[in-house]
């Protein structure tokens, strides 16, 4: 499984607010969907405000999760890394 991270955001609360705006109606874990019942990534938030986006094994396209993390970074700051 491939994972991406957004680390160093301004606050955990800001990340929660931004994720709820970007993925309305969801909470931990947030799901990035491409269709009904078809998640591309599962997003988890730790106590420090680091977001971990785990890609679904059914999807190889990293573009959607990275795009979401980039939008999140614009709102809350931080750095995007991966598990390599």
N, C-alpha and C positions, 0 to 999 in steps of 0.2 A: 504494500500500500504506500502510495506517495503522499507526503504531507507538506504543507506550506504553513508558515507562521507569520503573524504580525506581532512584533515585539516592540516595547518601548512606547506604547500609546500614552496619551496624557493622563488617562485615568480609566479604571475599570468601568466606572459609571458612564463615562462618555462612550466607551466601546459598546456597552449594552444598549444605550440609547440609539447609537448609529446602526447597530445590527438590527434593532427592532424597526427602524425606519427603512432600512434596505431590504429586509425580509419580514414584512408585516405579518402579524398574527402568529409569530413563532417565539420560542424561548429555547433555552438550553436543552438539547442541542438545536442549533439553527440548521435548516436544510436548504441547500441551494439546488433547486429543482429545474429540470428541463421539460418536464411534463408531469402529469398527475401520476404519483407513485414512482417517479424516476429521478432520484437524487443524484446529482453530480458530485456533491461534497457535503460533508458533515462538519459543522463548525462548533468548536468547543472553546470555552473561555476559562482560564485559570484565575486564581485569586489575585494575581499581579496585573491582570488585564491583557495577557498574551492570548491571542487567538490562534488556535490550531485548526487548519482546514485539511481534513482527511478526504482524499479523492476516493470515490466509489470505484471498485474494481471493474465495474461495467463501462466506465468512461475513461478514455485515454486523453481527452482534450483538457489541457491545463488552463486554457484561455479564460473560461468562465470563472473558475475559482480565483485565478490571479487578478482578473478584472474586478471582482468583488472586493478582494483584499486591497487593491489599489484605490478603489472608491472609499473604502473604510479608512485607509491611510490618509487620504485627503482631508477627512473629517477629524481624525483623532491623532494624527502623526504616527511616528514609529517607522520601523524597517521591516521589509518583507524578506524572509529567508526560506530555505527549504531544508529537507532532511538529508541532503547530500553532504 
